[in-house]
């Protein structure tokens, strides 16, 4: 009887804890540092306007909602706490909501478990909505400026300025989005250009080092593309590039990154993918291109170089290794995959 009672009490405790987490408005989180698994309370999703459990339960979900302007300082604070340089973890930043706007939150946490070797095993914490306080503070600052500069009705001025700022912000937002797109994408293939790709890769490389996750890249080149352009013209060559880009977009995950690396070269970042898995993915892409892409009577094929992050690697060494693997694939009569 005592054993059954204890079991029932445990189940009741778990149900009670689940109910508490479900009604708490703050976003409670629980990170298993050994597996990378992160549990988030329903309140976390509701606070940001997302469907409950609509994201992967890993650290990337957290990093991807942090405002880009806040990201460097948040990571610096987080890593300083993990390394023991800070006694407490508490930081304020903006998180992206489901509607595309940002919410100010205060993120506080604590390491609660270590391994026998002293390695961090578990950390828990909470995200608290402080957006209203932040907004109120900014509103008061604007009101003070208006009072000092104008004797007119504060309410009238606020309404007028708010509308003007809204219209200006909407216009600037559209201009910024267009400028960012033009600066980040290849106009022909609508893939990332080399500049933005290198920025993304440095970020993924830092993640791989920080969390000891695998990271692979695939570099591919269209075989004898100059000959194709000579025979069919550059406009037809552009169609080939777009067809390859479209096929690659459909073949990769949302978490992968595709870019046009050079004239007829494309490159793919594969986070959390081992070199064996990346090789299998490259083979599937190679076969699909070889089997389905034809222009007139000429068959389209590609050569592939595959490599993965290893200890003490930097971006230059990884790219050099991928380029060497691709060159070897060209030497071996093209339309094959080489791994280094």
C-alpha positions as CSV (number, residue, x, y, z in Angstrom):
1,X,0.0,0.0,0.0
2,X,2.8,2.4,0.9
3,X,4.4,1.8,-2.5
4,X,1.2,2.5,-4.4
5,X,0.6,5.6,-2.4
6,X,4.1,6.9,-3.2
7,X,3.6,6.2,-6.9
8,X,0.3,8.0,-6.9
9,X,1.8,11.0,-5.0
10,X,4.6,11.3,-7.6
11,X,2.1,11.3,-10.4
12,X,0.0,13.9,-8.6
13,X,3.1,16.0,-8.0
14,X,4.0,15.9,-11.7
15,X,0.5,16.8,-12.7
16,X,0.5,19.7,-10.3
17,X,3.8,20.9,-11.6
18,X,2.6,20.6,-15.2
19,X,-0.5,22.6,-14.3
20,X,1.6,25.3,-12.6
21,X,3.9,25.6,-15.6
22,X,0.8,25.8,-17.9
23,X,-0.7,28.8,-16.0
24,X,2.6,30.7,-15.4
25,X,2.8,33.7,-17.8
26,X,6.6,33.7,-17.6
27,X,8.5,31.4,-20.0
28,X,10.2,28.8,-17.9
29,X,13.1,26.8,-19.5
30,X,15.2,23.8,-18.6
31,X,18.4,23.1,-20.6
32,X,20.2,19.7,-20.6
33,X,23.7,20.8,-21.5
34,X,24.8,17.3,-22.1
35,X,22.2,16.5,-24.8
36,X,21.3,20.0,-25.9
37,X,17.6,19.3,-25.2
38,X,15.6,22.3,-23.9
39,X,12.2,22.1,-22.4
40,X,10.1,25.3,-22.5
41,X,6.8,25.9,-20.6
42,X,3.6,26.7,-22.5
43,X,3.9,30.3,-21.1
44,X,7.1,30.8,-23.1
45,X,5.3,30.1,-26.4
46,X,2.2,32.1,-25.5
47,X,4.3,35.1,-24.4
48,X,5.8,35.3,-27.9
49,X,2.6,34.4,-29.7
50,X,3.7,31.0,-31.0
51,X,1.8,27.7,-30.9
52,X,2.9,25.6,-28.0
53,X,5.7,23.2,-28.8
54,X,5.9,24.6,-32.4
55,X,9.7,24.8,-32.3
56,X,12.6,22.3,-32.0
57,X,13.5,21.7,-28.4
58,X,17.1,22.9,-28.7
59,X,19.3,26.0,-28.0
60,X,19.1,27.1,-31.7
61,X,15.4,28.0,-31.1
62,X,16.4,30.4,-28.4
63,X,19.3,31.9,-30.3
64,X,17.2,32.4,-33.5
65,X,14.5,34.5,-31.7
66,X,17.1,37.0,-30.2
67,X,17.1,40.4,-31.9
68,X,20.3,40.6,-34.1
69,X,21.4,43.8,-32.4
70,X,21.2,42.1,-28.9
71,X,22.6,38.8,-29.9
72,X,26.4,39.5,-29.4
73,X,25.9,40.9,-25.9
74,X,23.6,38.1,-24.9
75,X,26.0,35.4,-26.0
76,X,28.9,37.3,-24.2
77,X,26.9,37.4,-21.0
78,X,25.8,33.7,-21.3
79,X,29.3,32.4,-22.0
80,X,30.8,34.5,-19.2
81,X,28.3,32.9,-16.8
82,X,29.0,29.4,-18.1
83,X,32.8,30.0,-17.7
84,X,32.4,31.3,-14.1
85,X,33.3,34.9,-14.9
86,X,29.9,36.0,-13.7
87,X,28.1,34.9,-10.5
88,X,24.6,35.4,-11.8
89,X,22.9,35.1,-15.2
90,X,20.4,37.9,-15.8
91,X,20.2,39.8,-19.0
92,X,17.6,41.9,-20.8
93,X,17.0,41.7,-24.6
94,X,14.4,41.5,-27.3
95,X,12.8,38.3,-28.6
96,X,11.1,37.9,-32.0
97,X,7.3,37.2,-31.7
98,X,5.2,35.2,-34.2
99,X,3.9,38.4,-35.8
100,X,7.4,39.7,-36.6
101,X,7.6,42.3,-33.8
102,X,9.9,42.1,-30.8
103,X,9.2,41.8,-27.1
104,X,11.5,43.0,-24.3
105,X,12.2,40.2,-21.8
106,X,14.4,39.6,-18.8
107,X,16.2,36.3,-19.0
108,X,17.5,34.9,-15.7
109,X,18.9,31.4,-15.0
110,X,21.0,29.2,-12.8
111,X,23.2,26.2,-13.2
112,X,21.7,23.5,-11.0
113,X,23.7,20.4,-11.9
114,X,27.2,19.4,-12.8
115,X,28.8,16.1,-13.9
116,X,31.4,14.3,-11.7
117,X,34.0,15.9,-13.9
118,X,32.7,19.4,-13.1
119,X,31.1,19.9,-16.5
120,X,27.8,21.7,-16.7
121,X,24.9,19.2,-16.9
122,X,21.8,21.3,-16.4
123,X,20.6,24.9,-16.2
124,X,17.1,26.3,-15.6
125,X,15.7,29.7,-15.9
126,X,12.8,32.0,-16.9
127,X,12.0,34.7,-19.5
128,X,9.9,37.5,-17.9
129,X,7.9,40.0,-20.0
130,X,9.2,43.5,-19.3
131,X,8.0,45.1,-22.5
132,X,5.4,47.3,-20.9
133,X,7.9,48.7,-18.5
134,X,10.4,49.4,-21.3
135,X,7.7,50.9,-23.5
136,X,6.4,53.1,-20.6
137,X,9.9,54.3,-20.0
138,X,10.4,55.3,-23.6
139,X,7.0,57.0,-23.7
140,X,7.9,59.1,-20.7
141,X,11.1,60.2,-22.3
142,X,9.3,61.2,-25.5
143,X,6.6,63.1,-23.5
144,X,9.3,65.1,-21.6
145,X,10.9,66.1,-24.9
146,X,7.5,67.2,-26.2
147,X,6.7,69.2,-23.1
148,X,10.1,71.1,-23.3
149,X,9.8,71.9,-27.0
150,X,6.1,72.7,-27.4
151,X,3.3,74.3,-25.4
152,X,0.5,72.6,-27.3
153,X,-1.6,69.9,-25.9
154,X,0.5,66.9,-25.0
155,X,-2.2,64.4,-26.1
156,X,-2.6,66.1,-29.5
157,X,1.2,66.2,-30.1
158,X,1.6,62.5,-29.0
159,X,-1.1,61.4,-31.5
160,X,0.3,63.5,-34.3
161,X,3.9,62.4,-33.7
162,X,2.9,58.8,-33.2
163,X,1.1,58.8,-36.6
164,X,4.1,60.5,-38.3
165,X,6.5,58.1,-36.7
166,X,4.4,55.1,-37.7
167,X,4.3,56.2,-41.3
168,X,8.0,56.9,-41.4
169,X,8.9,53.6,-39.7
170,X,6.7,51.7,-42.2
171,X,8.5,53.4,-45.1
172,X,11.9,52.9,-43.6
173,X,11.1,49.3,-42.8
174,X,10.2,48.6,-46.5
175,X,13.4,50.4,-47.7
176,X,15.6,48.5,-45.2
177,X,14.0,45.2,-46.2
178,X,14.7,45.8,-49.8
179,X,18.2,47.1,-49.2
180,X,18.9,44.0,-47.0
181,X,17.6,41.7,-49.6
182,X,19.7,43.3,-52.4
183,X,22.8,43.2,-50.2
184,X,22.3,39.6,-49.1
185,X,21.0,37.7,-52.2
186,X,22.3,36.8,-55.6
187,X,19.9,38.5,-58.1
188,X,19.9,35.7,-60.6
189,X,19.4,32.6,-58.4
190,X,17.8,34.2,-55.3
191,X,20.3,32.4,-53.1
192,X,22.5,34.1,-50.5
193,X,25.5,35.8,-52.0
194,X,29.1,35.0,-50.8
195,X,29.3,38.0,-48.4
196,X,26.2,37.1,-46.3
197,X,27.1,33.4,-46.5
198,X,30.4,34.0,-44.9
199,X,28.7,35.9,-42.1
200,X,26.3,33.0,-41.5
201,X,29.0,30.4,-41.6
202,X,31.1,32.3,-38.9
203,X,28.0,32.2,-36.7
204,X,27.4,28.5,-37.3
205,X,31.1,27.8,-36.7
206,X,31.0,29.6,-33.4
207,X,27.9,27.5,-32.5
208,X,29.7,24.2,-33.4
209,X,32.6,25.2,-31.2
210,X,30.4,26.4,-28.3
211,X,28.1,23.3,-28.1
212,X,30.4,20.7,-29.6
213,X,28.0,20.0,-32.5
214,X,29.0,18.7,-35.9
215,X,29.0,21.1,-38.9
216,X,29.5,20.2,-42.5
217,X,29.6,21.9,-45.9
218,X,29.0,20.9,-49.5
219,X,30.7,22.7,-52.3
220,X,29.5,21.9,-55.8
221,X,30.4,23.0,-59.3
222,X,28.5,22.5,-62.6
223,X,30.6,20.4,-64.9
224,X,31.9,21.9,-68.2
225,X,29.7,24.9,-67.7
226,X,31.9,27.1,-70.0
227,X,31.3,24.6,-72.8
228,X,27.6,24.7,-72.2
229,X,27.6,28.5,-72.4
230,X,29.6,28.4,-75.6
231,X,27.1,26.0,-77.2
232,X,23.8,27.4,-76.0
233,X,24.5,31.0,-74.9
234,X,24.6,32.7,-71.6
235,X,20.8,33.1,-71.3
236,X,20.4,29.4,-71.4
237,X,23.3,29.1,-69.0
238,X,21.4,31.4,-66.6
239,X,18.4,29.0,-66.8
240,X,20.7,26.1,-65.8
241,X,22.0,28.1,-62.8
242,X,18.4,28.9,-61.7
243,X,17.3,25.2,-62.2
244,X,20.2,24.0,-60.0
245,X,19.4,26.6,-57.3
246,X,15.7,25.6,-57.3
247,X,16.6,21.9,-57.0
248,X,19.1,22.7,-54.1
249,X,16.5,24.8,-52.3
250,X,14.1,21.8,-52.4
251,X,16.7,19.3,-51.3
252,X,17.9,21.0,-48.0
253,X,16.4,21.6,-44.6
254,X,15.1,25.0,-43.3
255,X,18.1,25.1,-40.9
256,X,20.6,24.6,-43.8
257,X,22.0,27.6,-45.7
258,X,22.5,27.8,-49.5
259,X,24.6,30.3,-51.4
260,X,26.0,31.0,-54.8
261,X,29.8,30.8,-54.2
262,X,31.1,31.8,-57.6
263,X,30.1,31.8,-61.2
264,X,28.8,28.2,-61.4
265,X,29.6,27.1,-57.8
266,X,27.1,26.7,-55.0
267,X,27.8,26.0,-51.3
268,X,25.6,24.6,-48.5
269,X,26.1,24.8,-44.7
270,X,24.7,21.8,-42.9
271,X,24.5,22.5,-39.1
272,X,24.5,19.5,-36.7
273,X,25.2,17.1,-39.6
274,X,28.2,14.7,-39.6
275,X,30.4,14.3,-42.6
276,X,28.9,10.9,-43.4
277,X,25.4,12.4,-43.4
278,X,26.6,15.3,-45.5
279,X,28.1,12.8,-48.0
280,X,24.8,10.9,-48.3
281,X,23.0,14.2,-48.9
282,X,25.5,15.2,-51.6
283,X,25.0,11.9,-53.3
284,X,21.2,12.3,-53.4
285,X,21.6,15.8,-54.9
286,X,24.2,14.6,-57.4
287,X,21.9,11.7,-58.6
288,X,18.9,14.0,-58.9
289,X,20.8,16.6,-61.0
290,X,22.3,13.9,-63.2
291,X,18.9,12.1,-63.7
292,X,16.6,15.0,-64.3
293,X,18.5,18.0,-65.6
294,X,18.8,18.1,-69.4
295,X,19.0,21.0,-71.8
296,X,18.4,20.0,-75.4
297,X,20.7,17.0,-75.8
298,X,23.2,18.0,-73.2
299,X,23.1,16.3,-69.8
300,X,23.9,18.5,-66.7
301,X,26.1,17.0,-64.0
302,X,27.9,18.5,-61.0
303,X,31.1,17.7,-59.0
304,X,31.1,17.8,-55.2
305,X,33.5,18.5,-52.4
306,X,32.4,17.6,-48.8
307,X,34.1,18.4,-45.5
308,X,33.3,18.9,-41.9
309,X,34.5,21.0,-39.0
310,X,37.3,19.4,-36.9
311,X,39.0,20.7,-33.8
312,X,41.0,24.0,-34.3
313,X,39.4,24.6,-37.7
314,X,38.7,28.1,-38.8
315,X,36.6,29.3,-41.8
316,X,39.7,29.5,-44.1
317,X,40.9,26.0,-43.4
318,X,37.4,24.5,-43.9
319,X,36.8,26.3,-47.2
320,X,40.3,25.4,-48.4
321,X,39.6,21.7,-47.6
322,X,36.2,21.8,-49.4
323,X,37.8,23.5,-52.4
324,X,40.6,20.8,-52.5
325,X,38.0,18.1,-52.4
326,X,36.0,19.7,-55.3
327,X,39.2,20.0,-57.3
328,X,39.9,16.3,-56.8
329,X,36.4,15.4,-57.9
330,X,37.1,17.4,-61.1
331,X,40.3,15.5,-61.7
332,X,38.4,12.1,-61.2
333,X,36.4,12.7,-64.4
334,X,33.7,14.9,-62.7
335,X,30.2,14.0,-61.6
336,X,31.4,12.4,-58.4
337,X,31.9,13.3,-54.7
338,X,35.2,13.6,-52.9
339,X,35.5,13.9,-49.1
340,X,38.3,15.5,-47.1
